Amino acid sequence: MTAKLHIGNMPPTSTNNAIEGLFRPFGLVSSVVFAKDPLTGLNTGCGTIEMDCDADAQSAINRLNFSQYGGRILCLSATRRMSALRVKADIGLI
């Protein structure tokens, strides 16, 4: 099952290839998507990384969360799965 990670506080000069290379030692990276400023089109410093395996994603979080990259401290977290949110909505928790 694929796992999505949220990554924050990236340098705005980060590229898909550079971020993919950062995560590649932990497993196969399916995609890297940056949030872009709608006016300038520049990277805002946050984005989503999709990895092929939950265990690989957790390894990446354990190793890279609060690590320094490009002069900044990265912040990583697992994104919440939509199915879990739907279950909570069905039982009235959200």
N, C-alpha and C positions, 0 to 999 in steps of 0.2 A: 504494500500500500504506500502511496506517495505521501510525503510529509511536506508541509509548507512552513517556512520560517519567516518571521518578520525580522529585518535587520535595520537598525537605526544608527544615526550619527556617522554615516559614511562620509568621506570627503566628497565634495561635489564633483570632483574630477574623476571619480571612480568610473570604471568601464565594466561592461558585462564580462569581458574576458578576464579582467583582473579579479573580480569577485568570484567568478567561477573557479579560477585558479586557487583562490584562497580556500574554497570549500572542497575542491577536488580530492585532497588527501583523506577526507572523511567518507567519501562515497560519490556515486554518480549524481551530478547536478542536472536536473531536467530543464530548468529554466531560471532565469534571473530577470526580474522586472523592477525597474526603478520608478519611483514617483517623480513626475516632472512638473515643474512650475508651468502653469498654463500660459503665462505671458511670455516667458523667456525660453521655455522648452528645456531649461537646464535641470539636471539632477538635483533633487531637494535633499538628498542625504539619507533617504529611507527607501525601502523596497521590500520585495518578497523573493525568496529563493525556494524553489521546489526541488526536493531530493527524492530519490527512488525508494528509500527505506526509512522507517521511523527510527530505527536504531542508529543509522548513520546521521540522521538529523540531530538526534540527542547527543551523539558524540561531538558533532560540530558545535552545538550550544555549549556543552561542557568545556570545550577547549577554547572557543573563540569569544564567548561572552565576556565582556569587560576587558578584552585584549586590545592592544594598540594597533591601529592600522592607519597609515597615512597621516600620522600626527593626531589622530582622534581615538577615543575609546568607543569601541563598537558595543552596541546593545542588541542582543539576540533573544528571541522568544519564539516558542511554537505558536502558530496561529490556531485559533479555536476551530474545530471542525464544524461545518454547517449542520451535519447530522446531529451532533450533540446539542446545538442550539435549538434545532427543531424539536427534539425530545423535551427539552426544558420548556419550550413554548407550549407544547401540547399539554403539559401537566401544570402550566400556570406559574412557572418559576421566573419567567422573564416577560 
